[in-house]
């Protein structure tokens, strides 16, 4: 016997997901109105439901479940069934997933759009159930799976932290984190197997229909530019486009051109060592001084840093070298690679990280905050250029001694 429960997602949020909170609250309230109906079905066999039906005041809601459940192609059923649930466990499972994934999606796309999207996903899931299956259905699972489909497109790289418990004579409990794409694909496979095996009383086609709708709508929103991905975020669409048009390797001329430096053939014109008598004349580009962290220290799987406004910022190590938005002042904060990378704020204003470089190498290797690795001749040390991938203006570091 084992259980697998997700309880946290690693997605920074820059706005309050109020619409998702209201949806969860409304769903719980409708469930409380259902208690007379559920008590009629379960009786004293379910003490919690029976107790709630006796404690809550009688407001005349007997029969609300039969009125709102999905039984045909009526608009009332297509809209109403997603607010109903058949028991506490059914309600808890759906609301847990909606809290985890819905908060992240709502904070990303905005509250009004999320509210409309949730209702659309729920109704689409109901249409899929009526199209491929029969019988009445209740529950928010189709709409929630649609939200998970949207989440997969926007945050497929972010981690999901899960609680795993297994017991056979001796209990075994642990937590682990895994990339969202693998966990979500596992759940999707479970739904596909359930649908092919007949359902066993579960509306798996509603799950699949909602997921497909959410996945497709999220892709459309990304293609149309209705969703803006931050510099530290990467959607599934971006990953697919990069895979279809991979970056050409082997020649550094393109990188030099992107930096605004003259192209160089390493074989015909070997790089010259940097001059120690006079600094080379910088390329006339304005220097970029983004707000950077004043202090840093690493703690386990997370990196903790401090914004220039004094706000403490803690993110997972996957954001090392990337830029995030401060939740307090909304300024951009560069997340360091390690605790001693940036040093005090008045000593550091560059936006690159040095890579290990042998002393005999006459080239300088460094990385932009977008992750692009760049190699240039050492004679360009101290000049300013532009990243060929993201266009960020940066200063070429001096080779370490």
C-alpha positions in Angstrom: 0.0 0.0 0.0 1.4 3.4 -0.9 0.3 7.0 -1.4 1.9 9.8 -3.5 0.7 13.3 -2.6 2.1 16.5 -4.2 2.2 19.4 -1.8 4.4 22.2 -3.3 5.4 23.6 -6.6 8.5 25.7 -7.3 7.0 28.7 -9.1 7.6 32.3 -8.1 4.4 34.4 -8.1 4.3 38.2 -8.6 0.6 38.6 -7.9 -2.0 37.2 -5.6 -4.1 34.4 -7.2 -7.4 35.8 -5.8 -9.6 34.2 -8.5 -8.3 30.7 -7.7 -8.9 31.3 -3.9 -12.5 32.4 -4.7 -13.1 29.3 -6.9 -11.9 27.0 -4.1 -14.1 28.8 -1.6 -17.1 28.6 -3.8 -16.6 24.8 -4.4 -16.3 24.2 -0.7 -19.5 26.2 0.0 -21.4 24.2 -2.7 -20.2 21.0 -1.1 -21.6 22.1 2.2 -25.0 22.7 0.5 -24.7 19.1 -0.9 -24.5 17.5 2.6 -28.3 16.8 2.8 -28.1 14.9 -0.6 -24.9 13.0 0.5 -26.4 12.1 3.8 -29.4 10.6 2.0 -27.0 8.4 0.0 -24.5 7.4 2.6 -26.6 7.7 5.8 -24.7 6.9 9.0 -22.1 4.9 7.0 -20.2 8.1 6.5 -20.1 9.8 10.0 -18.5 13.0 8.7 -21.1 13.7 6.0 -23.9 12.6 8.3 -22.6 14.9 11.1 -22.3 17.8 8.8 -25.9 17.4 7.5 -27.1 17.5 11.1 -24.9 20.4 12.3 -25.4 22.7 9.3 -28.7 24.7 9.1 -31.3 23.4 6.8 -31.5 25.9 3.9 -33.6 23.8 1.6 -30.8 22.5 -0.6 -32.0 18.9 -0.8 -31.8 17.8 -4.4 -29.1 20.3 -5.5 -26.8 17.5 -6.6 -29.5 16.1 -9.0 -30.3 19.5 -10.3 -26.7 20.5 -11.2 -25.0 17.2 -12.2 -24.2 16.6 -15.8 -26.7 14.3 -17.4 -27.0 15.7 -20.9 -26.3 18.5 -23.2 -27.9 21.2 -21.1 -26.1 24.4 -20.2 -27.0 24.1 -16.5 -25.4 20.7 -16.2 -22.3 21.7 -18.2 -21.7 24.6 -15.9 -23.0 23.2 -12.6 -21.4 19.8 -12.4 -17.8 21.2 -11.8 -18.9 22.7 -8.5 -20.2 19.4 -7.1 -18.4 16.5 -5.3 -19.3 13.1 -4.1 -17.5 13.0 -0.8 -14.8 14.6 1.3 -11.9 12.6 -0.3 -13.1 13.6 -3.7 -13.3 17.3 -2.7 -9.9 17.2 -0.9 -8.0 15.7 -3.9 -9.4 18.2 -6.4 -8.9 21.2 -4.2 -5.3 20.2 -3.4 -4.4 20.0 -7.1 -6.3 23.2 -7.8 -4.4 25.0 -4.9 -1.0 23.8 -6.2 -1.3 24.3 -9.9 -4.1 26.9 -10.0 -2.3 29.4 -7.9 0.7 29.3 -10.2 -1.4 29.6 -13.4 -3.7 32.3 -12.0 -0.7 34.4 -10.8 0.8 34.1 -14.3 -2.1 34.9 -16.6 -4.2 37.2 -14.3 -7.3 36.7 -12.2 -10.0 37.7 -14.7 -8.6 35.6 -17.5 -8.1 32.7 -15.1 -11.7 32.7 -13.9 -13.0 32.6 -17.5 -10.4 30.0 -18.4 -11.4 27.7 -15.5 -15.1 27.8 -16.4 -14.2 27.1 -20.1 -12.0 24.2 -19.2 -14.7 22.7 -17.0 -17.4 22.9 -19.7 -15.0 21.5 -22.3 -14.2 18.6 -20.1 -18.0 18.0 -19.7 -18.4 18.0 -23.5 -15.6 15.4 -23.8 -17.3 13.2 -21.3 -20.7 13.4 -23.1 -19.0 12.8 -26.5 -17.0 9.7 -25.5 -18.9 8.3 -22.6 -22.3 8.2 -21.0 -23.8 8.4 -17.5 -24.1 11.4 -15.1 -21.0 13.0 -13.7 -20.0 15.4 -11.0 -16.7 16.9 -9.8 -14.1 19.5 -10.7 -11.6 17.0 -11.9 -12.0 17.9 -15.6 -11.4 21.6 -14.9 -8.5 20.9 -12.6 -6.9 18.7 -15.2 -7.3 21.5 -17.7 -5.4 23.8 -15.2 -2.7 21.2 -15.0 -2.4 21.2 -18.8 -1.9 24.9 -18.8 0.7 24.6 -16.0 2.6 22.0 -18.0 3.1 24.4 -20.9 4.2 27.3 -18.8 6.2 25.6 -16.1 7.3 22.2 -17.3 10.8 22.6 -15.9 9.7 23.7 -12.4 9.8 21.1 -9.6 6.9 19.4 -7.8 7.7 18.3 -4.3 5.8 15.1 -3.3 5.2 13.1 -0.2 5.7 9.3 -0.7 4.5 6.8 1.9 4.8 3.0 1.6 4.0 0.6 4.3 4.3 -3.2 4.4 4.7 -4.2 8.1 7.2 -1.3 8.5 6.1 2.2 7.2 8.5 4.1 4.8 8.0 7.8 4.4 10.0 10.3 2.4 9.7 13.5 0.3 11.3 14.1 -3.1 11.2 16.7 -5.8 10.9 16.0 -9.6 10.5 18.1 -12.7 6.8 18.9 -13.4 6.8 17.3 -16.8 7.6 13.8 -15.5 5.0 13.8 -12.7 2.3 15.3 -14.9 3.0 12.8 -17.7 2.7 10.0 -15.1 -0.8 11.3 -14.1 -1.7 11.6 -17.7 -0.7 8.0 -18.4 -2.9 6.9 -15.5 -5.9 8.7 -17.0 -5.3 7.2 -20.4 -5.1 3.7 -19.0 -8.2 4.3 -16.9 -10.1 5.5 -20.0 -9.0 2.5 -22.1 -10.0 0.1 -19.3 -13.5 1.3 -19.1 -13.4 4.0 -16.4 -14.5 2.0 -13.4 -16.9 4.7 -12.3 -14.4 7.6 -12.9 -14.9 10.1 -15.7 -11.5 9.7 -17.3 -12.6 11.2 -20.6 -13.5 14.4 -18.8 -10.0 14.4 -17.3 -8.4 13.9 -20.7 -10.7 16.4 -22.4 -9.9 19.1 -19.8 -6.2 18.4 -20.0 -6.1 18.6 -23.8 -8.1 21.8 -23.7 -5.8 23.4 -21.2 -2.7 22.3 -23.0 -4.0 23.6 -26.4 -5.2 27.0 -25.0 -1.9 27.6 -23.2 0.0 26.9 -26.4 -2.3 29.3 -28.3 -1.8 32.0 -25.7 2.0 31.6 -25.9 2.0 31.7 -29.7 -0.2 34.9 -29.8 1.9 36.6 -27.1 -0.9 36.8 -24.6 1.4 35.4 -21.9 4.7 37.1 -21.3 7.4 34.7 -20.0 10.0 36.2 -17.7 13.7 35.9 -18.4 14.1 33.2 -15.8 11.1 31.2 -17.2 11.0 28.9 -20.1 7.8 27.5 -21.6 7.3 24.2 -23.4 6.8 26.1 -26.7 10.1 27.9 -26.3 11.8 24.5 -25.7 10.2 23.1 -28.8 11.3 26.0 -31.0 14.9 25.7 -29.7 14.8 22.0 -30.5 13.5 22.6 -34.0 16.2 25.3 -34.7 19.2 24.3 -32.6 22.1 26.8 -32.2 25.0 26.2 -34.6 28.2 25.2 -32.8 31.8 25.1 -33.9 32.4 28.7 -35.1 32.7 31.7 -32.8 32.2 34.3 -35.5 28.5 34.5 -34.9 29.1 35.0 -31.2 31.6 37.8 -31.9 29.2 39.5 -34.3 26.4 39.2 -31.6 28.7 40.8 -29.1 29.5 43.7 -31.5 33.1 42.5 -31.9 35.0 41.9 -35.1 34.9 38.3 -36.3 38.1 36.4 -35.7 39.5 33.2 -37.2 41.5 31.5 -34.4 43.7 29.6 -36.9 44.7 32.5 -39.2 44.8 35.2 -36.5 45.7 33.9 -33.1 44.4 36.0 -30.2 46.8 38.5 -28.7 47.4 38.5 -24.9 45.8 41.4 -23.0 47.9 44.5 -22.6 49.0 45.5 -19.1 50.3 48.9 -20.1 47.1 50.5 -21.4 43.4 49.4 -21.3 41.8 48.8 -24.7 39.3 51.4 -25.8 35.8 50.2 -24.9 33.1 49.8 -27.5 30.7 52.7 -27.1 27.7 50.9 -25.5 26.1 52.1 -22.3 27.0 50.2 -19.2 24.1 48.2 -17.7 23.9 48.4 -13.9 21.0 46.3 -12.9 20.1 45.9 -9.2 22.1 43.0 -7.8 22.1 41.2 -4.5 24.0 42.7 -1.6 24.6 39.5 0.3 24.3 35.8 -0.6 24.5 32.4 1.0 23.4 29.0 -0.2 21.3 26.7 2.0 20.8 23.1 0.8 18.8 23.0 -2.4 17.9 26.7 -2.3 19.8 30.0 -2.8 19.1 32.9 -0.5 20.0 36.4 -1.4 18.9 40.0 -0.5 17.5 42.6 -2.9 18.8 46.1 -2.9 15.6 47.2 -1.0 16.4 44.8 1.8 13.9 42.1 0.9 15.0 38.5 1.6 14.7 36.4 -1.6 14.9 32.6 -1.5 14.7 30.5 -4.7 15.7 26.9 -5.7 19.1 26.3 -7.2 17.6 25.9 -10.8 17.4 29.8 -10.9 21.1 30.2 -10.3 22.5 32.8 -12.7 19.0 33.9 -13.7 17.0 37.1 -13.0 13.9 37.2 -10.9 11.5 39.9 -9.8 11.7 41.0 -6.1 8.3 40.4 -4.4 8.6 43.6 -2.4 9.8 46.4 -4.8 9.4 44.6 -8.2 13.0 45.3 -9.1 15.0 42.7 -11.0 17.4 40.7 -8.8 20.2 38.6 -10.3 20.4 35.2 -8.5 24.1 34.3 -7.9 25.7 31.0 -8.8 27.2 30.6 -5.3 27.6 32.4 -2.0 30.8 34.3 -2.8 30.0 35.2 -6.4 28.8 38.8 -6.2 30.3 40.1 -3.0 29.2 43.5 -1.7 27.0 45.6 -4.0 29.4 48.4 -4.4 32.1 46.1 -5.8 30.0 44.2 -8.4 27.8 45.5 -11.2 28.3 43.0 -14.0 25.8 40.4 -15.1 28.0 37.4 -16.0 29.7 34.5 -14.2 33.2 33.4 -14.8 33.9 29.9 -15.8 37.2 28.0 -14.9 39.9 29.1 -17.2 43.5 27.6 -17.4 46.2 30.2 -17.2 47.7 29.2 -20.5 44.4 29.8 -22.4 44.4 33.1 -24.4 40.6 33.2 -24.7 38.0 34.3 -22.1 35.0 32.2 -21.4 32.0 33.5 -19.5 28.2 33.1 -19.4 25.4 35.5 -19.7 22.5 35.5 -17.2 20.3 33.8 -19.9 22.7 30.8 -19.8 24.4 31.5 -23.2 28.1 30.5 -23.0 30.5 32.9 -24.8 34.1 32.6 -25.7 36.1 35.6 -27.0 39.8 36.5 -27.5 41.5 37.8 -24.4 42.3 41.1 -26.0 38.7 42.1 -25.7 38.8 42.0 -21.9 37.1 44.9 -20.3 35.1 45.9 -23.3 31.3 46.0 -23.6 29.2 44.0 -25.9 25.8 42.4 -26.4 24.8 38.8 -25.8 24.0 37.0 -29.1 21.1 35.1 -27.6 19.1 37.5 -25.3 20.6 40.9 -26.4 21.7 41.9 -22.9 24.5 44.4 -22.8 27.4 43.2 -20.7 31.1 43.7 -20.0 33.6 41.1 -21.0 35.5 40.0 -17.9 39.3 40.0 -17.6 40.9 36.6 -17.6 41.6 35.3 -14.1 45.3 34.9 -13.2 
